[in-house]
Every structure is written in C-alpha cells, then in structure tokens.
Amino acid sequence: MKNKHSVLRANTPTPRTASAGRATEEGSGTVLALTIIAGVLILTVLTLGAAGAYTAHRRAATAADLSALAAADTLRGLSEGEPCANAARIAQENGANLAACTEPSRPDTMDVRVSVPITGPFAFLGDAKGQARAGAPDDTGGE
C-alpha cells in the first residue's frame, strides 16, 4: 500500500532545473523584449512631443513675423484697414492667436506678439509664443 504523502509529492510539479539546483532562465527573453518595446515607445512619445513643441514654436515665430509685417504695411498706408486687425487676421490664417499689437515710439513700426497652442504629449507646457517688430527703416543711423 502506498503512503498517502508520497502520492501527493509525486503529483506536485517540481521546478525544472538546467543543472544541479539552478532554475532555468525560461521567459527572460519575453521580459527583455517587453522592456525594449517599452523603451522604444517612451522614446517615440518623447520624440513626437518634442517635434510638436518645435513645430508650434516655429509656427508662432512665422505668424509673428507675418503679422508684424502686415500691421506695419497697414500703418504706413501700403494696405487698407486697421494695423492690429490685419495683424490678427494674418495670425489666425497662420494658426496663431494675436496676444498683443502695439505701436512703439519709433514711427511707422509695429510690435506684435502671438501664441500657438502646443499639442500632443507636451501640451502641458502651454502655448508657444512669438514676437516680432516690423516697420520702416530707422532713419537715425542706429542711434
């Protein structure tokens, strides 16, 4: 007659060993592959986020430049309308919002500030901002 305890021990699975007393490294390739995949995904998200922030920054700079030129042209009488209204229209056409439009002390010159929302993983940074000044050349010789 068999011992009751020996039957239970015989049915209990024992860990496989590669050699005397060492467990196999079975499944370690899966862990390594998942770690590599996670690293690649993190790098992808960071790269796309940085690209989105850079694109928003460039769009803001471009919109500010074009808006300032439009405002200065309007102020000098080269275009019809109000300088800041034209600057706002040009900013909107370039995906930006006009934040400020002022006429500094220099004649026939306009200062413009715009903002562009950053999208994607870095949206928490807020808006990308751009500013520009455009107008007639300075007649004072740089003084």
Beta strands, then each sheet from edge to edge (+ up, - down):
strand 1: 17-19
strand 2: 22-23
strand 3: 97-102
strand 4: 109-117
strand 5: 127-135
sheet 1: 1+ 2-
sheet 2: 3+ 4- 5+
end
